[in-house]
Amino acid sequence: MAEHTIKELEETALEGKVGKNVHAIGLIRFLARHHKLMFGETLNSVLKTAAFAIYGVEYSDQDISNLLRR
């Protein structure tokens, strides 16, 4: 799953301004869509853990919610 996700992120064109956490944000949004389709909810705690484990970026619950609303 992680390899597929990283490949998907690399192939996706980045739009708008590019920040330092662009890959972590892309991962969060990609996984949120995937979780919504598979489980009916975004599983924000899983998104936080994945972003920290892969990119070393820590987000709060509010940060995750804000990222998914944009």
N, C-alpha and C positions, 0 to 999 in steps of 0.2 A: 504494500500500500504506500509506504513512504517513497519508494523509488518511482512508482507511478505518479504520485503527487508532485514530486520534484520535477519529473519530466514534463508533466502538464504545465507547471508554472513556468518552466523555461521556454515552452513553446507558445505561451500566451503573450500577446503584445501588451505592453504596459502603457496605459493611457494617463494623461494628466501629469502633474508634477511627481517626480520620483524622490521619495524620502529614503532615509537610511534603513528603514524597516520594511521596505516595499515587498521583499520576499516573504517575510513573516505575515504581513497583512494579506498577501495573495494566498498564502497557505490557509489562513484563518477563513477567508471568504470561500475558497474552494471546498474546504472540509465542511463548512457550514451548509453549503448547498447540498453536498453529498449526504450529510447526516439528516438534513431535512427530508430528502427523498427516501432514504433508507429507514429512518427511525421516526419521522414525523416531528422532530425537534432538532435544534441546532447543537445541543450538548456543549454549552459554553465552557464548562470546566474541562472538557476534553480538548477544546480548541486552545485554551490557555496552556494546558500541559504540553500539547504538541508544539506550539510556538516556542515555548521555553526550552523544550528538549532538543529541538532541531536548530533553532536560531539563537538561543540564549536571551530571548527578549521576553520580559515579564509584563503581562497585561492584567489589569483588574477586571472584575466582572463588568463594570461600567464601561471600561475601554472596549471590551469585546462587543458589547451591545451597540456602542457608538460606531464601531467599525462596520458592523453589519447593517446599520441604518443608512450609511452613506452610499 
